[in-house]
Amino acid sequence: MSSASLASETVVLGAGLAGLGFATELPGVRLFEAKRHPGGHAYSHQADGVFFDEGAHISHTKDATFRDLIHRAAGEVHTGLASSVRNRWNGVWTGYPVQNHLRDLPEEPRISALTDLILEQVDSAEETVSSYRDWCVRQYGEYLTDNFYEVFTTKYWRRSASELATDWLGGRLIPSDLPNIIRGAFSDQISDQATFATFHYPKRGGFFGFFEDLYSDLDIAFGNKVVEIDLHRKTISFESGADEGFDRLATSIPLPTLINAIKDVPASVRDAAGQLHHTKMLCVNVIVERTDVTDSPWCYIYDHDIEPARISFPANLSPGSVPNGSSAIQAEIFRDETELWGDQDALAEATVQQLGDLLGFDAKRDVTTLHTVDVSHAYVISDHNRANAVDHILSWLSDQHISSMGLYGRWKYLWSDAAFRSGQQAAMSMKAEDGHH
Ligand SMILES: Cc1cc2nc3c(=O)[nH]c(=O)nc-3n(C[C@H](O)[C@H](O)[C@H](O)COP(=O)(O)OP(=O)(O)OC[C@H]3O[C@@H](n4cnc5c(N)ncnc54)[C@H](O)[C@@H]3O)c2cc1C
């Protein structure tokens, strides 16, 4: 079969970056997308002239081909922006990551943190690491684990650190580097040891500026939310009332949504889908008539009396992208999928007040725009059941010749480059099965 006829028989569900990767590798496929826009989690929402991403997004890809592709598509890109991030903890600002900036802590916590960390490093070569908590204690000692990492984990991941596995850590957290830690306890840190020191960001259009052009030739049917998939008849029904036939199916919609939509799924696969958990996120996007809010691109808020766990600043992600005389702020508030939001407007108002107190603006007088985006799926929660449940589901899907790809199709944290590649890979495998090389 030619590539063109394979493409014409293939339906792709979801027009996020995995869908984009798939369609780039196998041009001519039909994509069906629940929303009215492409991009999925990589989309940027415009409010009063400012682009706000769905939670802080930056590119630090090491994949040169991907970087060239998205930089070309964006046209103009800020490169080498510094990721000088800060933490808010117990009412004080500290450098990030905290273990490398212990000098920012008051004296007693500083001594406790350093003592526990060094004792742990000297003492624990044989300890087994079976949870995120074990990993934190092993790397950072009891004091920092209890007072920082646990505190943030319950706010951001909505779980205690002992409930989480360690398979999500690569590229997100860094192991201890003792000389750096000791330096940071006594003097200003000179080398910031972070997972990435600099990042790239489009000059226009928010993070989605990297991808918008790449979607221009794709055949995407928007406003089509999948509700039922019949594998015997090879048809998909959408909430809009439309039906679509397919010969090959590739999908990046969340695994539990997919499994719920498919008719006649074995009980063990349904059970496995029921074991998958994720967070959801409310983005509270604000524009204020103030210029000097902060010079950080984003910061993490450990204190639980402040709702957001992370706050980012579009003007520091993309200098020049926010109108003169004002600042833009995005606050990210997380819950797990079972927690109720309550009154979102009231939550947004309370968050603006907290941001004003934290950043020194007047929530009543200075705010010109308040805009919220409710993101139903934020992060996959990597608890101890995730890996086995995902393997079971993916192996059944593969037996049905369904190709599941991307962040929520693999149900594992993927950066944007890996999500795109996951789609490309799925298309390459489909072509190889079909005899294309
Ligand atoms: C808060 C947050 C911050 C992040 N920050 C970064 C970062 O700084 N740098 C980075 O590189 N990556 C970052 N990422 C990761 C990046 O956003 C993702 O890897 C990538 O966007 C995932 O693309 P995808 O296509 O796999 O999934 P998605 O973007 O989820 O795409 C799936 C698509 O399927 C659609 N869909 C869902 N259900 C249905 C249905 N029933 N019917 C039809 N369509 C449906 C969705 O609307 C969506 O468009 C971040 C992710 C999050 C959540």
The ligand as a MOL file (V3000), in Angstrom:
LIG
                    3D

  0  0  0     0  0            999 V3000
M  V30 BEGIN CTAB
M  V30 COUNTS 53 58 0 0 0
M  V30 BEGIN ATOM
M  V30 1 C 1.3680 22.0100 33.2290 0
M  V30 2 C 2.2970 21.5000 32.1640 0
M  V30 3 C 3.5050 22.1460 31.9310 0
M  V30 4 C 4.3750 21.6640 30.9440 0
M  V30 5 N 5.5650 22.3300 30.6970 0
M  V30 6 C 6.3670 21.9160 29.6900 0
M  V30 7 C 7.5660 22.6190 29.3860 0
M  V30 8 O 7.9310 23.5770 30.0530 0
M  V30 9 N 8.3360 22.1860 28.3250 0
M  V30 10 C 7.9860 21.0930 27.5690 0
M  V30 11 O 8.7040 20.7540 26.6310 0
M  V30 12 N 6.8550 20.3900 27.8470 0
M  V30 13 C 6.0400 20.7810 28.8820 0
M  V30 14 N 4.8870 20.0900 29.1580 0
M  V30 15 C 4.5920 18.8800 28.3680 0
M  V30 16 C 3.8930 19.1730 27.0500 0
M  V30 17 O 2.8610 20.1180 27.2140 0
M  V30 18 C 3.2820 17.8590 26.5480 0
M  V30 19 O 4.2540 16.8500 26.4800 0
M  V30 20 C 2.6300 17.9240 25.1710 0
M  V30 21 O 1.9360 19.1280 24.9460 0
M  V30 22 C 1.6940 16.7230 25.0440 0
M  V30 23 O 1.1830 16.5930 23.7600 0
M  V30 24 P 0.2380 15.3470 23.4180 0
M  V30 25 O -0.1780 15.5060 22.0220 0
M  V30 26 O 0.9360 14.1010 23.8160 0
M  V30 27 O -0.9930 15.4650 24.4230 0
M  V30 28 P -2.1300 16.5770 24.5200 0
M  V30 29 O -1.5480 17.9130 24.4290 0
M  V30 30 O -2.9050 16.2130 25.7500 0
M  V30 31 O -3.0340 16.3190 23.2250 0
M  V30 32 C -4.1270 15.4350 23.2200 0
M  V30 33 C -5.2570 16.0650 22.4490 0
M  V30 34 O -6.3830 15.1820 22.5050 0
M  V30 35 C -7.5530 15.9580 22.6600 0
M  V30 36 N -8.5970 15.1090 23.2530 0
M  V30 37 C -8.7030 14.7100 24.5470 0
M  V30 38 N -9.8040 13.9630 24.7190 0
M  V30 39 C -10.4140 13.8650 23.5140 0
M  V30 40 C -11.5790 13.2030 23.0310 0
M  V30 41 N -12.3840 12.4760 23.8520 0
M  V30 42 N -11.8930 13.3240 21.7180 0
M  V30 43 C -11.1080 14.0320 20.8640 0
M  V30 44 N -9.9950 14.6820 21.2630 0
M  V30 45 C -9.6250 14.5920 22.5700 0
M  V30 46 C -7.1130 17.0940 23.5660 0
M  V30 47 O -7.9880 18.2100 23.4540 0
M  V30 48 C -5.7170 17.3980 23.0480 0
M  V30 49 O -5.7250 18.3820 22.0520 0
M  V30 50 C 4.0210 20.5230 30.1780 0
M  V30 51 C 2.8180 19.8570 30.4240 0
M  V30 52 C 1.9520 20.3330 31.4010 0
M  V30 53 C 0.6560 19.6010 31.6410 0
M  V30 END ATOM
M  V30 BEGIN BOND
M  V30 1 1 1 2
M  V30 2 1 2 3
M  V30 3 2 2 52
M  V30 4 2 3 4
M  V30 5 1 4 5
M  V30 6 1 4 50
M  V30 7 2 5 6
M  V30 8 1 6 7
M  V30 9 1 6 13
M  V30 10 2 7 8
M  V30 11 1 7 9
M  V30 12 1 9 10
M  V30 13 2 10 11
M  V30 14 1 10 12
M  V30 15 2 12 13
M  V30 16 1 13 14
M  V30 17 1 14 15
M  V30 18 1 14 50
M  V30 19 1 15 16
M  V30 20 1 16 17
M  V30 21 1 16 18
M  V30 22 1 18 19
M  V30 23 1 18 20
M  V30 24 1 20 21
M  V30 25 1 20 22
M  V30 26 1 22 23
M  V30 27 1 23 24
M  V30 28 2 24 25
M  V30 29 1 24 26
M  V30 30 1 24 27
M  V30 31 1 27 28
M  V30 32 2 28 29
M  V30 33 1 28 30
M  V30 34 1 28 31
M  V30 35 1 31 32
M  V30 36 1 32 33
M  V30 37 1 33 34
M  V30 38 1 33 48
M  V30 39 1 34 35
M  V30 40 1 35 36
M  V30 41 1 35 46
M  V30 42 1 36 37
M  V30 43 1 36 45
M  V30 44 2 37 38
M  V30 45 1 38 39
M  V30 46 1 39 40
M  V30 47 2 39 45
M  V30 48 1 40 41
M  V30 49 2 40 42
M  V30 50 1 42 43
M  V30 51 2 43 44
M  V30 52 1 44 45
M  V30 53 1 46 47
M  V30 54 1 46 48
M  V30 55 1 48 49
M  V30 56 2 50 51
M  V30 57 1 51 52
M  V30 58 1 52 53
M  V30 END BOND
M  V30 END CTAB
M  END
